C-alpha cells in the first residue's frame, strides 16, 4: 500500500470513536440492580447476551409459572450481542457450505429448522414489540475475483442438484452490480429470505424488556463466580449473594464456562468493524443499494457490510485475531492497524464514496469452535445445560440454541435433540503453544489461498480432512 494511499484512507478515521456504534444509542436502558443476598428459582440463566435472553424468554413462554432468574456480569448486550454486524441468519450451521460438509444427511432438516427459527424470531419481534430495526432483506454473497465467480456458479449448481437452492438466485456481474454498484463485484448469490438485518443492541435490550414483562428477575453487574451441586439442585455464588435453583442454563459463550471441561472447546477470535457517517441521498444513489441487503464477499478473509436504519455503512471482518493464551481482555477490543486496513478495503470496494468519514471503530470477541457452529451438552446429572461456539452467526442461531438447552433440561427427545449436530461435540482445541501455532499457520494458509486463486495448501487440505477450520 503506497504511503499516499494510506494517508488518504486513514484520514477517514480521524474522527472515529473507538466504541461500538450500536451501544451508543440514546435509547439504551438503565441496568437492573445487582443481586445482593440470596435468591431461589426454578431456572437460573447465566449470561445476558442473546443466548441467555432467548433462554429466559422461551422458558417463560413455554411455562409462564416457571420462576426464572437471569444473571449478567456486566450489562445486557454489552459484549458480542451488542458489537456484531446485525446479520440475523437462518443458518444454524455457519452457512450452508459448512453444514453440508459436516452433516450431509441432516442438512435438509437443519435448513428447515433454521428457516423456522428465523420466522419465529420475526414473530417474536412483532409479538413483544421489539424495536430493533428488523428488515428481512436477505443477503448477497459476492465474488470479487474471477475464480470466486466460477466457484459461486458451481456452488449454486450443486445446491440446485441437492434441492437446496430454494430462494437463492445466482447473479452475474451485471446483475449483482445492478443491486449494489461496486467495480469489484464479479458475481453473487442472493439469498432473498434467509437473512434479516437488525440493530443488535436494540434486540438485546428489547429481549431484556420482554423478559422483565414476563416476570423474569434480571440482575446486572452480577457475575456468576462458581457453580456447585446443592441438594437436588444447584447453587451459584455471586459477589454479593447466591442463587439456589433447580436447573441452570449457561449462555456465557466466549467467557470461561462454569463447567470447566467445556472450556477447551472454544477460543476467542477478535473481529473488527467500522461505521460510516450517514450517507447523503446522492452518495446512496451512487452505489445503488436500493434493496438494503446484507453483503459478504467470498474470500477466506472476508468482509461483511450492510446499511443501518439511518443509512450508514457498517464494514467489518477480514482480520480474525486470536490472542496467545486465549484470553478475553478489553484492550483487544481496539486495533488501529486493522481499522486502517479495513478503511482501505472499503474505498477499494466503493471508490465513489471517497471523502466519507468513519464515526465509530470497534472490536469484540467471537466464541469460535473447531466446527464453526454451536455445540451443546449437559452436566451435573442433567441439571445444567450449555450452548456455545456460535462462531459469529449467533444473532439468529442463539434462539435455536436456547430451545435446545430447554429441551435438554426437560429431558425431552425432540427433533432438535435428535440431531447429530446436537448429540456430538467438535474437537477441542489443543493447549498452548499448539493452539496459537496451529491457528497462525491456518490464517497464513488462508491468506495465501486468497492470493493464489483459492488454491489450498497441504495444511488446509489436512485440516479439511480432519473437519477443522478457521476463517475471519
C-alpha positions, 0 to 999 in steps of 0.5 A: 500500500503506497504511503499516499494511499494510506494517508488518504484512507486513514484520514477517514478515521480521524474522527472515529470513536473507538466504541461500538456504534450500536451501544451508543444509542440514546435509547439504551436502558438503565441496568437492573440492580445487582443481586445482593443476598440470596435468591431461589428459582426454578431456572437460573440463566447465566449470561445476558447476551442473546443466548441467555435472553432467548433462554429466559424468554422461551422458558417463560413462554413455554411455562409462564409459572416457571420462576426464572432468574437471569444473571449478567456480569456486566450489562445486557448486550454489552459484549458480542450481542451488542458489537456484531454486524446485525446479520440475523441468519437462518443458518444454524450451521455457519452457512450452508457450505459448512453444514453440508460438509459436516452433516450431509444427511441432516442438512435438509432438516437443519435448513428447515429448522433454521428457516423456522427459527428465523420466522419465529424470531420475526414473530417474536419481534412483532409479538413483544414489540421489539424495536430493533430495526428488523428488515428481512432483506436477505443477503448477497454473497459476492465474488470479487475475483474471477475464480470466486465467480466460477466457484459461486456458479458451481456452488449454486449448481450443486445446491440446485442438484441437492434441492437446496437452492430454494430462494437463492438466485445466482447473479452475474456481474451485471446483475449483482452490480445492478443491486449494489454498484461496486467495480469489484463485484464479479458475481453473487448469490442472493439469498432473498429470505434467509437473512434479516438485518437488525440493530443488535443492541436494540434486540438485546435490550428489547429481549431484556424488556420482554423478559422483565414483562414476563416476570423474569428477575434480571440482575446486572453487574452480577457475575456468576463466580462458581457453580456447585451441586446443592441438594437436588439442585444447584447453587451459584455464588455471586459477589454479593449473594447466591442463587439456589435453583433447580436447573441452570442454563449457561449462555456465557459463550466466549467467557470461561464456562462454569463447567470447566471441561467445556472450556477447551472447546472454544477460543476467542477470535477478535473481529473488527468493524467500522461505521460510516457517517450517514450517507447523503441521498446522492452518495446512496444513489451512487452505489445503488443499494436500493434493496438494503441487503446484507453483503459478504464477499467470498474470500477466506478473509472476508468482509461483511457490510450492510446499511443501518436504519439511518443509512450508514455503512457498517464494514467489518471482518477480514482480520480474525485475531486470536490472542496467545493464551486465549484470553478475553481482555478489553484492550483487544477490543481496539486495533488501529492497524486493522481499522486502517486496513479495513478503511482501505478495503472499503474505498477499494470496494466503493471508490465513489464514496471517497471523502466519507468519514468513519464515526465509530471503530470497534472490536469484540470477541467471537466464541469460535469452535473447531466446527464453526457452529454451536455445540451443546451438552449437559452436566451435573446429572442433567441439571445444567445445560450449555450452548456455545461456539456460535462462531459469529452467526449467533444473532439468529442461531442463539434462539435455536440454541436456547430451545435446545438447552430447554429441551435438554433440561426437560429431558425431552427427545425432540427433533432438535435433540435428535440431531447429530449436530446436537448429540456430538461435540467438535474437537477441542482445541489443543493447549498452548503453544499448539493452539496459537501455532496451529491457528497462525499457520491456518490464517497464513494458509488462508491468506495465501489461498486468497492470493493464489486463486483459492488454491489450498495448501497441504495444511488446509487440505489436512485440516479439511480432512480432519473437519477443522477450520478457521476463517475471519 
